[in-house]
Amino acid sequence: MTTTVPIIYSFKELNGVAEAVSDHIIAAQNRTLFGDIRKDSADAPATNESTTKVNTKKKKDTRPKRFKIALSGGSLIQVLNEGLLKREDVLWNKWDVYFADERLVPFDSPESNYGLAKRKLFDLLPEDKKPTIYHIDESLINDPQECADSYEKTLIKGFANKDSVKLPMFDLLLLGCAPDGHIASLFPNHGETLREKYAWVVPVENAPVGPKTRITLTIPVICHSHQVTFVVEGAVKAPVLKTIMERPEKGLPSSIVNEGAASRVAWFVDDEALNDVSVTKKKYKFLVE
């Protein structure tokens, strides 16, 4: 049985993943900021109708455009370091950066998602090119529920300050996938967090790996994004990818997102991670020249 995955791009090596993911991000950035209608990640051509809708929206919406992106941590940050920092078409100062999850540790800890992104990405940018970054309140790391509530308020201010919205809608949400199958800080068999339907952010306690206390975006928030992109590399990920792609009934968090976000999900995976995985792979066509 194969789950509903819109598209899987495969690459011989990690540097190929980094280059393609950076292009994918810039294409999403351009669509958001400029209504730049090009081929999407499923290679579907734009229609005159879609172009008209974007142009009409641009005339009505006079607020400055911002590219709202959410990141997880781990090896994904290194992929972004290798792919994005060498490019000149990243409009960092028009980005609003949020985090899909955070470990409740001090920012100077090597286990902090924000701390890692700060050291590997944001600190390496010129001052006038830095994005606006929305991280957790470091003073609340000893109270998971209060920290989750505080970060949800940050999201409400960013996405629903003057409007009533049921869920935030990120332009792009970037996720990795751990060998145990967890994404963000949504772990297999953590029923309460996986079943949450209303909260945008929830605390995670007694996590089975790494720091025990965390916060995470919920499944409905992740699935509501314009685009959900998984970046996965290494032979150690092959067993869990096989389960995700061939046994969706197992209910791993990424399988739930595959089904919930359907045609808005893309995977960027190196060949080692797809070893013995029965999926249809596709070659990535670069969208930004």
PyMOL commands that set and color helices and strands:
alter all, ss='L'
color gray80, all
select helices_A, chain A and resi 14-34+48-60+75-84+92-94+113-120+122-124+127-129+138-140+144-159+191-195+219-223+235-246+248-250+253-264+271-274
alter helices_A, ss='H'
color red, helices_A
select strands_A, chain A and resi 7-11+67-71+95-99+101-103+132-133+172-175+201-204+214-217+228-232+265-270
alter strands_A, ss='S'
color yellow, strands_A
deselect
rebuild
show_as cartoon
